[in-house]
Amino acid sequence: MSGQGLSANVWKRGIGLGIGLSVFLLTASLVVASHRSHEAAASAPKSARPELIAGPGQVEPVSEDIKIGSELSGRLKVVDVEEGDAIQRGQVLAELENGDYRAEVESARANVVAKEATLRKVINGARRQERDEAWSSVNEAKAVMENSQSELHGRGFTRRARTLWARGRRGQGQV
């Protein structure tokens, strides 16, 4: 029995040594193969143009929702771009109909003129209380007119639109 135990130990050692040697040789061959593939890749001629990969698909922006808007509400008069067109920051995309705002400014201007006429009439023959009341009325009308102008000029209209408006031409609203 002791002879069989000794031969079993030798046998186990031989198997362990064989497995260890196999693992070592496998690892060494993988390292050599990896080193050769890296050398081959490094020595291969590099093209100036990157590889192109073709496939079906669609390029989309990071977010599907790109929000644009205007501080003014109203109906669109003209849309200057089509879906898919390239646009730049600050580019006019559409024009709003601004007839309502123009009418409001003109109405306020006419009201100021009427109040100034009333003031002149009162100043030329009125009591102090009537004059103060007329001045208050004129100041109120001017405030309404300035508010209408600031809405027309300051909210959503470009500097070019303000210049055109001042010249009496139709302005462009910026969306």
MOVENBEL-V890254 format. One line per field, one symbol per residue. phi: phi as a letter, one per 20 degrees, with the letter a starting at -180 (. if undefined). A space follows every 10 residues. Layout:
phi: ???
This chain:
phi: .fffffffff ffffffffff ffffffffff ffffffffff ffeffeefdf fdcdafqbec fgcfedecac fddrefebde cdfnffcdfn ffebdefdff ffffffffff ffffffffff ffffrbfgff ffffffffff ffffffffff ffeedndfgf ffffffenef edede
